[in-house]
């Protein structure tokens, strides 16, 4: 049987075709999978690229089941656009999820858990007993994304600008931000930001610099990381409070801002552990695209063999 899994994020789209009869996994890496950016025509072109590069000799109806996870697919209007396109392509058994939902599944599978993801943007996600998901935050960089790389970068750039406005000597953080953006004047960063084709990624690019400086106990960098960690902890606490009478679920931390060795991760864990006893932190099981294929198989009642479980768990692009 053939199961298709697609994980479409803001930067790239990974698609896999899992043949559970042979244990073979084919894959293809393509461009952005944000359907709000792609629009209907862009989505059609993306699906055509997946078909040509992944299984040109097959028809979509030959695929047993599929799961399509895309950034921007959380709203009803966007889901309807995707559904209409997939129907036109001939897919018969498919589910549409957000990229955050399949990232959650890549950690927990169907088990209960809370995902806190922070990269360029941020989002918190909790699954419900009926298999649906409840999202907290994830409103994008203009309306939200508290605790994200963009949030860190914005605060750091603002710090450098405030230093200039008040005619104070540059702090170590302000100088590091200038060095990162290869300029001698903070005002230049304003022009660079607003002329950037992707301002949120441009601003977020300095977040690792801030985190590394915080690891060296720089007071200004630490203040930013503490503020960001508190924002993420607040998202998590909202998710926990949604079902206060149930056992505290496990928590997964994902995204570059919350990788294992960052100061942000350390501070966030300190905050969460101080507020809640006995939190268990999950590690990721599947690559998200493979998680989508496994999700599709599970939704059709197909239990993977032990051999196929190991193949799916060990697969890397």
Phi, psi and omega per residue, in radians:
X1 nan 2.610 -3.069
X2 -1.983 2.260 3.121
X3 -2.196 2.222 -3.125
X4 -1.783 2.275 3.049
X5 -2.177 2.296 -3.123
X6 -2.251 2.209 3.089
X7 -2.066 1.844 -3.082
X8 -1.908 1.892 3.107
X9 -1.781 -3.049 -3.112
X10 -1.159 -0.471 -3.078
X11 -1.799 -0.739 -3.040
X12 -2.532 2.837 3.094
X13 -2.175 2.163 3.068
X14 -1.926 2.226 3.101
X15 -2.141 2.425 3.093
X16 -2.292 2.574 3.039
X17 -2.091 1.966 -3.044
X18 -1.776 1.975 3.071
X19 -1.627 1.786 -3.065
X20 -1.332 -0.174 3.063
X21 -1.323 -0.753 -3.118
X22 -1.735 -0.302 -3.050
X23 1.404 0.157 -3.101
X24 -1.490 2.425 3.062
X25 -2.126 2.044 3.015
X26 -1.657 2.651 -3.136
X27 -2.552 2.764 3.059
X28 -2.566 2.461 3.117
X29 -1.968 2.184 -3.090
X30 -2.250 -2.970 -3.054
X31 -1.389 -2.819 -3.028
X32 -0.941 2.499 3.082
X33 -2.057 0.418 3.095
X34 -1.431 1.892 -2.998
X35 -1.208 -0.411 3.087
X36 -1.178 -0.548 3.114
X37 -1.448 -0.728 -3.070
X38 -1.217 -0.683 -3.019
X39 1.251 3.139 -3.082
X40 -1.096 -0.826 -3.118
X41 -1.115 -0.712 3.130
X42 -1.138 -0.647 3.097
X43 -1.135 -0.726 3.125
X44 -1.087 -0.738 3.120
X45 -1.120 -0.688 3.125
X46 -1.115 -0.785 3.136
X47 -1.133 -0.609 3.100
X48 -1.172 -0.677 3.080
X49 -1.105 -0.715 3.105
X50 -1.060 -0.784 -3.123
X51 -1.094 -0.828 -3.061
X52 -1.152 -0.758 -3.023
X53 -1.500 -0.321 -3.044
X54 -1.846 -0.647 -3.096
X55 -2.744 0.953 -3.019
X56 -0.930 -0.542 -3.061
X57 -1.434 -0.096 -3.108
X58 -1.849 2.768 2.984
X59 -1.769 2.591 -3.132
X60 -0.948 -0.545 -3.124
X61 -1.217 -0.223 3.065
X62 -1.380 -0.191 -3.140
X63 -1.492 2.260 -3.038
X64 -1.100 -0.843 3.128
X65 -2.802 2.742 -3.089
X66 -2.437 2.716 2.994
X67 -2.359 2.183 -3.109
X68 -1.976 2.022 -3.130
X69 -1.995 2.092 -3.050
X70 -2.344 2.485 2.968
X71 -1.078 2.307 3.140
X72 1.568 0.046 -3.091
X73 -1.592 0.225 -3.093
X74 -1.449 -0.234 -3.111
X75 -1.760 2.577 -3.006
X76 -1.036 -0.723 -3.085
X77 -1.086 -0.760 -3.136
X78 -1.190 -0.659 3.100
X79 -1.087 -0.678 3.141
X80 -1.143 -0.671 3.078
X81 -1.059 -0.836 3.138
X82 -1.093 -0.775 -3.127
X83 -1.039 -0.758 -3.136
X84 -1.093 -0.719 3.141
X85 -1.160 -0.783 -3.125
X86 -1.139 -0.648 3.040
X87 -1.062 -0.763 3.132
X88 -1.078 -0.618 -3.137
X89 -1.317 -0.263 3.087
X90 1.737 0.177 3.070
X91 -1.229 2.468 -3.036
X92 -1.985 -0.771 3.138
X93 -2.031 1.712 -3.102
X94 -2.525 2.699 3.039
X95 -2.126 2.578 3.086
X96 -2.007 2.207 3.140
X97 -2.290 3.017 2.967
X98 -1.538 2.839 3.082
X99 -1.126 -0.516 3.098
X100 -1.211 -0.656 3.135
X101 -1.131 -0.730 -3.140
X102 -1.306 -0.488 3.018
X103 -1.116 -0.729 3.056
X104 -1.006 -0.827 -3.118
X105 -1.115 -0.552 -3.136
X106 -1.156 -0.370 3.070
X107 -1.616 -0.891 -2.913
X108 -1.829 -0.273 -2.945
X109 1.055 -2.424 3.134
X110 -1.449 -0.049 -3.097
X111 -1.239 2.766 -3.137
X112 -1.254 2.488 3.115
X113 -3.122 2.859 3.096
X114 -2.054 2.217 3.085
X115 -1.794 2.265 2.981
X116 -2.052 1.990 -3.090
X117 -2.064 2.263 3.135
X118 -2.457 1.920 3.008
X119 -2.176 -2.157 2.993
X120 -1.061 -0.719 3.037
X121 -1.939 -2.977 3.127
X122 -2.568 2.728 3.090
X123 -2.845 2.669 3.022
X124 -2.177 2.453 -3.023
X125 -2.463 2.372 3.050
X126 -2.258 2.394 3.096
X127 -1.587 2.626 -3.138
X128 -1.737 2.801 -3.141
X129 -1.006 -0.465 -3.123
X130 -1.477 0.095 3.098
X131 1.618 -0.118 3.078
X132 -1.456 3.008 -3.096
X133 -2.134 2.589 3.047
X134 -2.038 2.097 -3.104
X135 -1.717 2.388 3.044
X136 -2.110 2.205 -3.085
X137 1.337 -2.697 -3.113
X138 1.286 0.609 -3.077
X139 -1.574 0.055 -3.113
X140 1.593 2.877 -2.970
X141 -1.232 -0.367 3.122
X142 -1.398 -0.719 -3.041
X143 -1.786 -0.219 -3.059
X144 -2.829 -2.172 -3.107
X145 1.077 0.623 3.055
X146 -1.056 2.414 3.118
X147 1.439 0.150 -3.089
X148 -1.615 3.037 3.020
X149 -1.077 -0.632 3.084
X150 -1.094 -0.728 3.131
X151 -1.065 -0.808 3.112
X152 -1.053 -0.863 -3.111
X153 -1.083 -0.721 3.135
X154 -1.076 -0.794 3.138
X155 -1.120 -0.667 -3.129
X156 -1.211 -0.742 3.109
X157 -1.147 -0.719 3.092
X158 -1.051 -0.678 3.092
X159 -1.016 -0.835 -3.135
X160 -1.097 -0.668 3.136
X161 -1.208 -0.697 3.117
X162 -1.110 -0.668 3.108
X163 -1.051 -0.755 3.128
X164 -1.163 -0.785 -3.124
X165 -1.024 -0.629 -3.081
X166 -1.619 0.087 3.088
X167 1.030 0.563 3.092
X168 -1.601 2.757 3.068
X169 -1.096 2.556 -3.121
X170 -1.074 2.320 3.016
X171 -1.390 2.978 3.101
X172 -1.072 -0.705 3.115
X173 -1.107 -0.813 -3.141
X174 -1.024 -0.725 -3.140
X175 -1.170 -0.681 3.113
X176 -1.112 -0.645 3.114
X177 -1.176 -0.737 3.071
X178 -1.054 -0.767 3.132
X179 -1.102 -0.702 -3.126
X180 -1.076 -0.747 -3.102
X181 -1.602 0.145 3.033
X182 0.950 0.929 3.113
X183 -2.537 2.785 3.089
X184 -1.763 -0.155 -3.085
X185 -2.247 2.223 3.124
X186 -1.010 -0.539 -3.125
X187 -1.031 -0.550 3.130
X188 -1.058 -0.573 -3.124
X189 -1.134 -0.526 3.090
X190 -1.083 -0.853 3.125
X191 -1.083 -0.764 -3.130
X192 -1.078 -0.686 -3.110
X193 -1.148 -0.878 -3.036
X194 -1.349 -0.256 3.071
X195 -1.710 -0.077 -3.120
X196 -1.235 2.445 3.062
X197 -1.199 -0.329 3.105
X198 -2.418 1.371 -3.026
X199 -1.072 -0.611 -3.121
X200 -1.147 -0.664 3.109
X201 -1.278 -0.613 3.108
X202 -1.085 -0.827 -3.139
X203 -1.154 -0.733 -3.100
X204 -1.196 -0.329 -3.033
X205 -1.078 -0.406 -3.116
X206 -1.545 -0.033 -3.085
X207 -1.017 -0.773 3.109
X208 -1.048 -0.590 3.095
X209 -1.088 -0.748 3.128
X210 -1.145 -0.759 -3.116
X211 -1.105 -0.749 3.129
X212 -1.113 -0.642 3.109
X213 -1.201 -0.622 3.083
X214 -1.129 -0.616 3.099
X215 -1.098 -0.379 3.107
X216 -1.664 0.235 3.057
X217 1.172 0.476 3.001
X218 -1.182 2.222 -3.001
X219 -1.087 -0.727 -3.093
X220 -1.226 -0.712 3.097
X221 -1.166 -0.727 3.109
X222 -1.067 -0.676 3.134
X223 -1.071 -0.691 3.116
X224 -1.185 -0.819 -3.125
X225 -1.095 -0.691 3.098
X226 -1.094 -0.733 3.124
X227 -1.105 -0.753 -3.132
X228 -1.147 -0.753 3.132
X229 -1.102 -0.690 3.084
X230 -1.090 -0.680 3.112
X231 -1.082 -0.762 3.126
X232 -1.179 -0.684 3.120
X233 -1.109 -0.603 3.098
X234 -1.152 -0.707 3.071
X235 -1.053 -0.788 -3.132
X236 -1.094 -0.715 -3.112
X237 -1.153 -0.622 3.044
X238 -1.058 -0.769 3.134
X239 -1.104 -0.727 3.115
X240 -1.110 -0.710 -3.080
X241 -1.285 -0.205 3.113
X242 -1.099 -0.565 3.102
X243 -2.321 1.214 -3.016
X244 -1.159 -0.357 -3.077
X245 -1.546 -0.143 -3.134
X246 -1.624 2.860 3.110
X247 -1.073 2.449 -3.129
X248 -1.016 2.104 -3.121
X249 -1.305 2.888 3.068
X250 -1.256 2.819 -3.097
X251 -2.166 2.426 3.056
X252 -2.069 2.383 3.079
X253 -1.934 2.248 -3.053
X254 -2.429 2.790 3.112
X255 1.725 2.769 -3.056
X256 -1.062 -0.589 3.140
X257 -1.189 -0.484 -3.094
X258 -1.940 0.529 3.024
X259 -1.203 2.951 -2.862
X260 -1.027 -0.654 -2.947
X261 -1.821 0.248 -3.100
X262 -1.484 2.691 3.079
X263 -1.144 -0.577 3.119
X264 -1.089 -0.760 3.113
X265 -1.084 -0.804 -3.125
X266 -1.052 -0.800 -3.125
X267 -1.171 -0.700 3.136
X268 -1.097 -0.781 3.128
X269 -1.089 -0.681 3.092
X270 -1.044 -0.751 -3.132
X271 -1.174 -0.795 -3.117
X272 -1.131 -0.736 -3.121
X273 -1.185 -0.530 3.131
X274 -1.301 -0.403 -3.105
X275 -1.653 -0.407 -3.032
X276 -2.444 2.365 3.114
X277 -1.466 2.534 2.929
X278 1.095 0.707 3.026
X279 -1.261 2.371 3.053
X280 -1.894 2.257 -3.135
X281 -1.741 2.195 -3.101
X282 -1.551 2.596 2.963
X283 -1.803 2.726 -3.076
X284 -1.214 2.370 3.135
X285 -1.619 -0.880 -3.025
X286 -2.051 2.668 2.826
X287 -1.106 2.446 -3.048
X288 -0.959 -0.659 3.137
X289 -1.149 -0.708 3.078
X290 -1.186 -0.650 3.072
X291 -1.015 -0.634 3.107
X292 -1.138 -0.710 3.104
X293 -1.159 -0.731 3.110
X294 -1.125 -0.688 3.086
X295 -1.049 -0.787 3.136
X296 -1.069 -0.724 3.124
X297 -1.117 -0.777 -3.116
X298 -1.116 -0.657 -3.119
X299 -1.160 -0.398 3.106
X300 -1.735 0.176 3.069
X301 1.398 0.254 -3.120
X302 -1.591 2.097 3.081
X303 -1.618 2.143 -3.133
X304 -1.184 2.501 3.024
X305 -1.163 2.843 3.121
X306 -1.038 -0.668 3.127
X307 -1.120 -0.774 3.136
X308 -1.204 -0.542 3.049
X309 -1.063 -0.798 -3.141
X310 -1.152 -0.670 3.092
X311 -1.068 -0.810 -3.098
X312 -1.190 -0.648 -3.137
X313 -1.214 -0.575 -3.048
X314 -1.617 -0.129 -3.031
X315 -1.224 2.379 3.026
X316 -2.355 2.561 -3.118
X317 -1.205 nan nan
